[in-house]
Amino acid sequence: MKKVMLTLSSIDAVKVFVNEINMLPYDADLVSGRYTVDAKSIMGIFSLNLSQPIELVIHSDNDEACDKFIAKISDFLVK
């Protein structure tokens, strides 16, 4: 399991993120406060408070694949 913080500050950012995460063969969730949604659900993402950083949780034991995916979405990571 990998956890990273990210920001999705625009509609275009959410679209790009959803397109990328849907190529990932593992389950992933986004956590904002006490709410957790499927990271592959665009409607679920828009139900979160996107004005604050959100936590991405990737449910996989394959650290190499997770690291490659995280590198692909590096534009969204909280620095």
Beta strands, then each sheet from edge to edge (+ up, - down):
strand 1: 2-6
strand 2: 27-32
strand 3: 35-38
strand 4: 54-59
sheet 1: 1+ 4- 2+ 3-
end
